């Protein structure tokens, strides 16, 4: 996982496998970063994800609740076709917007 601040939005670039072993650390790292910086915008980039199980869905929904609880906005980006299908079936895309590029996701979160 890499974190960057882009135009006042916390961007998290996820890498590798997003399974129950990795999710706890990622969740804690994101929450720590949000708490210490007080950023209310969050973009999760899935370009580097090779595998994701249901705990990844929990990570997304949990961060969504956390960010919206701070009156912030969140978006997903760079989602592979396989993950897009999982997100569609799970209903996540009805809650969290998805964008093709990191730039467009950051703009949408920043402008919201």
C-alpha positions as protocol buffer text, in pm:
chain_id: "A"
residue {
  index: 1
  type: UNK
  ca { x: 0 y: 0 z: 0 }
}
residue {
  index: 2
  type: UNK
  ca { x: 118 y: 351 z: -84 }
}
residue {
  index: 3
  type: UNK
  ca { x: -42 y: 667 z: 44 }
}
residue {
  index: 4
  type: UNK
  ca { x: -20 y: 1008 z: -117 }
}
residue {
  index: 5
  type: UNK
  ca { x: -192 y: 1338 z: -65 }
}
residue {
  index: 6
  type: UNK
  ca { x: -318 y: 1479 z: -395 }
}
residue {
  index: 7
  type: UNK
  ca { x: -495 y: 1817 z: -387 }
}
residue {
  index: 8
  type: UNK
  ca { x: -594 y: 1763 z: -25 }
}
residue {
  index: 9
  type: UNK
  ca { x: -731 y: 1411 z: -83 }
}
residue {
  index: 10
  type: UNK
  ca { x: -577 y: 1097 z: 70 }
}
residue {
  index: 11
  type: UNK
  ca { x: -502 y: 856 z: -215 }
}
residue {
  index: 12
  type: UNK
  ca { x: -429 y: 494 z: -123 }
}
residue {
  index: 13
  type: UNK
  ca { x: -276 y: 279 z: -394 }
}
residue {
  index: 14
  type: UNK
  ca { x: -341 y: -81 z: -302 }
}
residue {
  index: 15
  type: UNK
  ca { x: -100 y: -356 z: -414 }
}
residue {
  index: 16
  type: UNK
  ca { x: -88 y: -735 z: -415 }
}
residue {
  index: 17
  type: UNK
  ca { x: -355 y: -941 z: -244 }
}
residue {
  index: 18
  type: UNK
  ca { x: -640 y: -787 z: -51 }
}
residue {
  index: 19
  type: UNK
  ca { x: -737 y: -1074 z: 176 }
}
residue {
  index: 20
  type: UNK
  ca { x: -819 y: -1112 z: 545 }
}
residue {
  index: 21
  type: UNK
  ca { x: -447 y: -1125 z: 632 }
}
residue {
  index: 22
  type: UNK
  ca { x: -372 y: -789 z: 470 }
}
residue {
  index: 23
  type: UNK
  ca { x: -696 y: -601 z: 534 }
}
residue {
  index: 24
  type: UNK
  ca { x: -648 y: -543 z: 907 }
}
residue {
  index: 25
  type: UNK
  ca { x: -313 y: -369 z: 859 }
}
residue {
  index: 26
  type: UNK
  ca { x: -440 y: -168 z: 562 }
}
residue {
  index: 27
  type: UNK
  ca { x: -751 y: -62 z: 752 }
}
residue {
  index: 28
  type: UNK
  ca { x: -543 y: 51 z: 1050 }
}
residue {
  index: 29
  type: UNK
  ca { x: -296 y: 236 z: 828 }
}
residue {
  index: 30
  type: UNK
  ca { x: -574 y: 422 z: 646 }
}
residue {
  index: 31
  type: UNK
  ca { x: -751 y: 514 z: 969 }
}
residue {
  index: 32
  type: UNK
  ca { x: -424 y: 634 z: 1123 }
}
residue {
  index: 33
  type: UNK
  ca { x: -352 y: 849 z: 818 }
}
residue {
  index: 34
  type: UNK
  ca { x: -704 y: 997 z: 818 }
}
residue {
  index: 35
  type: UNK
  ca { x: -685 y: 1070 z: 1191 }
}
residue {
  index: 36
  type: UNK
  ca { x: -345 y: 1236 z: 1188 }
}
residue {
  index: 37
  type: UNK
  ca { x: -407 y: 1445 z: 878 }
}
residue {
  index: 38
  type: UNK
  ca { x: -778 y: 1517 z: 927 }
}
residue {
  index: 39
  type: UNK
  ca { x: -839 y: 1460 z: 557 }
}
residue {
  index: 40
  type: UNK
  ca { x: -1200 y: 1398 z: 474 }
}
residue {
  index: 41
  type: UNK
  ca { x: -1150 y: 1279 z: 115 }
}
residue {
  index: 42
  type: UNK
  ca { x: -1033 y: 927 z: 32 }
}
residue {
  index: 43
  type: UNK
  ca { x: -958 y: 758 z: -300 }
}
residue {
  index: 44
  type: UNK
  ca { x: -875 y: 388 z: -316 }
}
residue {
  index: 45
  type: UNK
  ca { x: -686 y: 278 z: -627 }
}
residue {
  index: 46
  type: UNK
  ca { x: -713 y: -90 z: -720 }
}
residue {
  index: 47
  type: UNK
  ca { x: -468 y: -91 z: -1013 }
}
residue {
  index: 48
  type: UNK
  ca { x: -216 y: -308 z: -824 }
}
residue {
  index: 49
  type: UNK
  ca { x: -458 y: -563 z: -679 }
}
residue {
  index: 50
  type: UNK
  ca { x: -399 y: -922 z: -793 }
}
residue {
  index: 51
  type: UNK
  ca { x: -659 y: -1087 z: -570 }
}
residue {
  index: 52
  type: UNK
  ca { x: -939 y: -977 z: -339 }
}
residue {
  index: 53
  type: UNK
  ca { x: -1172 y: -1173 z: -114 }
}
residue {
  index: 54
  type: UNK
  ca { x: -1480 y: -1058 z: 78 }
}
residue {
  index: 55
  type: UNK
  ca { x: -1269 y: -890 z: 344 }
}
residue {
  index: 56
  type: UNK
  ca { x: -1174 y: -637 z: 75 }
}
residue {
  index: 57
  type: UNK
  ca { x: -1541 y: -546 z: 42 }
}
residue {
  index: 58
  type: UNK
  ca { x: -1552 y: -496 z: 417 }
}
residue {
  index: 59
  type: UNK
  ca { x: -1248 y: -270 z: 394 }
}
residue {
  index: 60
  type: UNK
  ca { x: -1422 y: -52 z: 135 }
}
residue {
  index: 61
  type: UNK
  ca { x: -1750 y: -27 z: 325 }
}
residue {
  index: 62
  type: UNK
  ca { x: -1578 y: 36 z: 657 }
}
residue {
  index: 63
  type: UNK
  ca { x: -1366 y: 318 z: 514 }
}
residue {
  index: 64
  type: UNK
  ca { x: -1677 y: 459 z: 345 }
}
residue {
  index: 65
  type: UNK
  ca { x: -1855 y: 474 z: 682 }
}
residue {
  index: 66
  type: UNK
  ca { x: -1547 y: 625 z: 844 }
}
residue {
  index: 67
  type: UNK
  ca { x: -1503 y: 895 z: 579 }
}
residue {
  index: 68
  type: UNK
  ca { x: -1871 y: 986 z: 551 }
}
residue {
  index: 69
  type: UNK
  ca { x: -1886 y: 998 z: 932 }
}
residue {
  index: 70
  type: UNK
  ca { x: -1633 y: 1283 z: 903 }
}
residue {
  index: 71
  type: UNK
  ca { x: -1857 y: 1452 z: 643 }
}
residue {
  index: 72
  type: UNK
  ca { x: -1611 y: 1347 z: 374 }
}
residue {
  index: 73
  type: UNK
  ca { x: -1630 y: 1181 z: 34 }
}
residue {
  index: 74
  type: UNK
  ca { x: -1477 y: 865 z: -104 }
}
residue {
  index: 75
  type: UNK
  ca { x: -1425 y: 711 z: -447 }
}
residue {
  index: 76
  type: UNK
  ca { x: -1273 y: 399 z: -603 }
}
residue {
  index: 77
  type: UNK
  ca { x: -1057 y: 403 z: -914 }
}
residue {
  index: 78
  type: UNK
  ca { x: -850 y: 196 z: -1155 }
}
residue {
  index: 79
  type: UNK
  ca { x: -1066 y: -112 z: -1094 }
}
residue {
  index: 80
  type: UNK
  ca { x: -994 y: -420 z: -1305 }
}
residue {
  index: 81
  type: UNK
  ca { x: -1282 y: -580 z: -1498 }
}
residue {
  index: 82
  type: UNK
  ca { x: -1287 y: -878 z: -1259 }
}
residue {
  index: 83
  type: UNK
  ca { x: -1308 y: -655 z: -952 }
}
residue {
  index: 84
  type: UNK
  ca { x: -1565 y: -433 z: -1121 }
}
residue {
  index: 85
  type: UNK
  ca { x: -1790 y: -738 z: -1157 }
}
residue {
  index: 86
  type: UNK
  ca { x: -1748 y: -821 z: -786 }
}
residue {
  index: 87
  type: UNK
  ca { x: -1827 y: -460 z: -696 }
}
residue {
  index: 88
  type: UNK
  ca { x: -2137 y: -464 z: -917 }
}
residue {
  index: 89
  type: UNK
  ca { x: -2265 y: -791 z: -770 }
}
residue {
  index: 90
  type: UNK
  ca { x: -2201 y: -677 z: -413 }
}
residue {
  index: 91
  type: UNK
  ca { x: -2381 y: -346 z: -463 }
}
residue {
  index: 92
  type: UNK
  ca { x: -2077 y: -140 z: -357 }
}
residue {
  index: 93
  type: UNK
  ca { x: -2106 y: 75 z: -669 }
}
residue {
  index: 94
  type: UNK
  ca { x: -2451 y: 188 z: -556 }
}
residue {
  index: 95
  type: UNK
  ca { x: -2283 y: 340 z: -250 }
}
residue {
  index: 96
  type: UNK
  ca { x: -1927 y: 433 z: -349 }
}
residue {
  index: 97
  type: UNK
  ca { x: -1860 y: 599 z: -686 }
}
residue {
  index: 98
  type: UNK
  ca { x: -1603 y: 447 z: -920 }
}
residue {
  index: 99
  type: UNK
  ca { x: -1381 y: 630 z: -1169 }
}
residue {
  index: 100
  type: UNK
  ca { x: -1152 y: 509 z: -1445 }
}
residue {
  index: 101
  type: UNK
  ca { x: -852 y: 716 z: -1340 }
}
residue {
  index: 102
  type: UNK
  ca { x: -701 y: 837 z: -1017 }
}
residue {
  index: 103
  type: UNK
  ca { x: -714 y: 1197 z: -1141 }
}
residue {
  index: 104
  type: UNK
  ca { x: -1087 y: 1185 z: -1210 }
}
residue {
  index: 105
  type: UNK
  ca { x: -1154 y: 1021 z: -872 }
}
residue {
  index: 106
  type: UNK
  ca { x: -952 y: 1287 z: -689 }
}
residue {
  index: 107
  type: UNK
  ca { x: -1135 y: 1565 z: -877 }
}
residue {
  index: 108
  type: UNK
  ca { x: -1475 y: 1413 z: -794 }
}
residue {
  index: 109
  type: UNK
  ca { x: -1392 y: 1377 z: -424 }
}
residue {
  index: 110
  type: UNK
  ca { x: -1238 y: 1722 z: -405 }
}
residue {
  index: 111
  type: UNK
  ca { x: -1535 y: 1890 z: -577 }
}
residue {
  index: 112
  type: UNK
  ca { x: -1802 y: 1706 z: -381 }
}
